[in-house]
Amino acid sequence: RPSFLVFLAVSLFESVDLIWSQRTTVMTYITVCSLLGGVTVLSIKAATSFLILTLQGVNQFASALPFVLMPILFVTLILQVQYLNKAIAEFGTAEVVPTYYVLFTSCAVVGSSILYGDMQDSSREHVLIFLLSFFATSAGVYLVANKPADSGKKGATRRVRERAEEDDTQALL
């Protein structure tokens, strides 16, 4: 499907652009993870389909597509995990996980809808219910992630980093 190729190109181009920009914001890390995660999910589904069809007697490995797909799968998977770990180490799970959940799910659903035409045969009512459910879930995740915090508490990662900096300062004195 040409529309999926556009989705794939935009996801990969934007991920590479964000990686090369070397910005270290939570949204940069999470956007890279989510875009690459959407590609990874679809690559795994395709690889599974290739394997199942081959085991059923229809050899899918006679064409070049599986051999092009596998490097994409491994590279996106490794980069996705690497940037997710960077985000969690820098900003903590309370800030990263809820946002990642919503963006990753969005990328996977949009990619799947484009590639497999998941919403083509759905009525307007079903699409509307799906979108409202997704927005309600996203709003719930937002509310849970942004609940008022005790102003005296800091994220564990930042607290450990500040203690290490204090120890370094004390050692210099």
C-alpha positions as CSV (number, residue, x, y, z in Angstrom):
1,R,0.0,0.0,0.0
2,P,1.5,3.4,-1.0
3,S,-0.1,5.0,2.1
4,F,1.8,2.7,4.4
5,L,5.1,3.4,2.6
6,V,4.4,7.1,3.3
7,F,3.8,6.3,7.0
8,L,6.9,4.2,7.1
9,A,9.0,6.9,5.4
10,V,7.7,9.6,7.7
11,S,8.2,7.5,10.9
12,L,11.8,6.6,9.9
13,F,12.7,10.1,8.6
14,E,11.3,11.8,11.7
15,S,13.1,9.3,14.0
16,V,16.4,9.8,12.3
17,D,15.9,13.6,12.4
18,L,15.2,13.6,16.1
19,I,18.2,11.3,16.8
20,W,20.6,13.5,14.8
21,S,19.2,16.6,16.5
22,Q,20.7,15.4,19.7
23,R,18.0,17.1,21.7
24,T,17.6,15.5,25.2
25,T,14.0,16.3,26.1
26,V,11.5,13.7,27.3
27,M,9.4,14.2,24.2
28,T,12.3,13.7,21.8
29,Y,13.1,10.4,23.4
30,I,9.5,9.3,23.6
31,T,8.7,10.3,20.1
32,V,11.7,8.3,18.8
33,C,10.6,5.3,20.8
34,S,7.0,5.6,19.7
35,L,7.7,6.0,16.0
36,L,10.2,3.2,15.9
37,G,7.9,1.1,18.1
38,G,5.1,1.4,15.6
39,V,7.4,0.2,12.9
40,T,8.7,-2.6,15.1
41,V,5.2,-3.8,15.9
42,L,4.2,-4.0,12.2
43,S,7.6,-5.6,11.3
44,I,7.0,-8.3,13.9
45,K,3.5,-9.0,12.6
46,A,4.9,-9.2,9.0
47,A,7.7,-11.5,10.1
48,T,5.3,-13.7,11.9
49,S,3.0,-13.9,8.8
50,F,6.0,-14.8,6.6
51,L,7.0,-17.6,9.0
52,I,3.4,-19.0,9.3
53,L,2.9,-19.0,5.5
54,T,6.3,-20.6,5.0
55,L,5.4,-23.4,7.5
56,Q,2.1,-23.9,5.7
57,G,4.0,-24.6,2.5
58,V,4.0,-21.2,0.8
59,N,7.7,-20.2,0.9
60,Q,7.9,-16.5,1.6
61,F,11.6,-16.4,1.7
62,A,11.9,-16.8,-2.1
63,S,11.3,-13.0,-2.3
64,A,13.6,-10.2,-1.0
65,L,10.9,-8.7,1.3
66,P,11.6,-10.8,4.4
67,F,15.4,-10.1,4.0
68,V,14.7,-6.4,3.8
69,L,12.3,-6.5,6.7
70,M,14.5,-8.3,9.2
71,P,17.2,-5.6,9.4
72,I,14.5,-3.0,9.8
73,L,12.9,-5.0,12.6
74,F,16.2,-5.4,14.5
75,V,17.4,-1.8,14.0
76,T,14.1,-0.3,15.1
77,L,13.8,-2.7,18.0
78,I,17.3,-1.9,19.3
79,L,16.9,1.8,18.9
80,Q,13.5,1.8,20.5
81,V,14.7,0.1,23.6
82,Q,17.9,2.2,23.7
83,Y,15.9,5.5,23.6
84,L,13.3,4.2,26.1
85,N,16.1,3.4,28.5
86,K,17.7,6.8,28.0
87,A,14.3,8.5,28.7
88,I,13.7,6.5,31.9
89,A,17.3,7.1,33.1
90,E,17.1,10.9,32.5
91,F,13.5,11.6,33.4
92,G,12.1,8.7,35.5
93,T,9.3,6.3,34.9
94,A,6.5,8.5,36.3
95,E,7.1,11.0,33.5
96,V,8.1,8.6,30.7
97,V,5.8,5.6,30.9
98,P,2.4,7.3,30.6
99,T,3.4,9.5,27.7
100,Y,5.1,6.6,26.0
101,Y,2.1,4.4,26.4
102,V,-0.2,6.9,24.6
103,L,2.2,7.8,21.8
104,F,3.3,4.2,21.2
105,T,-0.3,3.0,21.1
106,S,-1.1,5.8,18.7
107,C,1.7,5.0,16.3
108,A,0.9,1.2,16.4
109,V,-2.8,1.8,15.8
110,V,-2.3,4.3,13.0
111,G,0.3,2.2,11.3
112,S,-1.9,-1.0,11.5
113,S,-4.9,0.9,10.3
114,I,-3.0,2.2,7.3
115,L,-1.3,-1.1,6.5
116,Y,-4.2,-3.5,7.1
117,G,-7.1,-1.2,6.5
118,D,-8.5,-2.0,9.9
119,M,-11.0,0.9,9.8
120,Q,-12.1,0.6,6.2
121,D,-15.1,-1.5,6.7
122,S,-16.1,0.1,10.0
123,S,-19.1,2.3,10.3
124,R,-18.8,5.9,11.4
125,E,-20.3,5.0,14.7
126,H,-17.6,2.3,15.4
127,V,-14.8,4.7,14.4
128,L,-16.2,7.4,16.6
129,I,-16.6,5.0,19.5
130,F,-13.0,3.8,19.0
131,L,-11.7,7.4,18.9
132,L,-13.6,8.5,21.9
133,S,-12.4,5.4,23.8
134,F,-8.8,6.2,22.8
135,F,-9.2,9.8,23.9
136,A,-10.8,8.7,27.2
137,T,-7.9,6.3,27.9
138,S,-5.4,9.0,27.0
139,A,-7.1,11.5,29.3
140,G,-7.0,8.9,32.1
141,V,-3.3,8.3,31.6
142,Y,-2.7,12.1,31.6
143,L,-4.6,12.5,34.8
144,V,-2.8,9.7,36.6
145,A,0.6,10.9,35.4
146,N,-0.1,14.5,36.4
147,K,-1.6,14.0,39.8
148,P,-0.4,16.6,42.3
149,A,2.9,15.5,43.7
150,D,4.4,16.3,47.1
151,S,6.6,19.3,46.3
152,G,9.4,18.0,48.6
153,K,9.8,14.8,46.6
154,K,11.9,14.5,43.5
155,G,12.3,11.7,41.0
156,A,14.5,8.9,42.2
157,T,16.9,9.3,39.3
158,R,17.4,13.0,39.8
159,R,17.7,12.6,43.6
160,V,20.5,10.0,43.1
161,R,22.2,12.3,40.6
162,E,22.0,15.3,43.0
163,R,23.4,13.2,45.9
164,A,26.3,12.1,43.7
165,E,27.0,15.8,42.7
166,E,26.9,16.7,46.4
167,D,29.3,13.9,47.2
168,D,31.7,15.1,44.5
169,T,31.5,18.7,45.8
170,Q,32.2,17.5,49.3
171,A,35.2,15.4,48.1
172,L,36.7,18.5,46.4
173,L,36.4,20.5,49.7
